[in-house]
């Protein structure tokens, strides 16, 4: 439906824990650590795939996830404001 979204996916099978500050409306940059998947006691980082705003966390904290599973939906930030939000966002 929405072509202006990217999704952070699970890097491993394990238990997903988002960072405390990651919630809908939070601003992220591509490469930011947004959580981790604990795989047998070894955390595997989950990173934002692009600059944007967290639209939705797709799994509950502490939920078991599969490799490649969608975890966090991110509304992409565009200079033209394609998301319909005014201004496009200045830092």
N, C-alpha and C positions, 0 to 999 in steps of 0.2 A: 504493500500500500504506500508507505512513506519512503520515497527514494532519497530522503535527506537524513537517513539514519545509518549508523554503523553499530556493530555489535562486538563487544569483547567476549571471547570464547575461552573455555577452560583449556589450560595447557596440559592437564593430566586428569586421571580418575582420582577422586579424593573428596575432601570436605571443603566447601567454599566458605570463606570469611571475607566479606568486603571490609575496606577500611572504614573506620567510624564516621569520617567526614563524607563518605560517598553515599549520597542519597539523591532522590529526584530533585533537580534544580541545581545541583552542584556543578561547577564549571571544572572541566578537565582539559588537559592538553595531551596530544598524542604522545604515548610513551610513559605517561604518569602511571605510577603503581596505584591501582584502584582496589586491590584485594589480593588474596592468595588462595590457592587450593592446597590443602595439607594432604600430602601423599605419604603415608606411613611415617609421619612425623617430620617430613621434609617439605617446607613451604615452597610452592611453585608460584612465582609472581603472575598476577593477572594485570595486564596493562591496557590503558585506553588506546584504541586503534587510531584515534583522530582527535583533533580539537573539537570540543563541543560541550553540551550540557547533558548531564545524566537525565534521561527520560524515564527509565524504569529499571529497577533491579529485578531480574527475571526469576531468580531463585531465592529462597529464604536463607539467611545466614545459618551456617551449620548443616545445610543440606548436602547430601552426597550427590556429586555431579560426575558426568562422563567426560572423557576426552572430547574436545570440540563442541561441547554443549554451550549454547548461548547463555551468558550470565548477566550482562549489563547492556542495555540499549542506550545509545548516545545520539542525541540530536546534533547533527553537524552544524558547525558555525560557518557561515558564508559571508563574504564581504557584501554581497548584494542583499543580504537579509532574506534569503529564500525561505527561511523558516517562518516568515511572517512577523518576526519580532523586530521592532524598530532599532535602527542604529548598528546592528551587526556586532556590537560589543567592543568597547575600548577597554584596555587594561587599566 
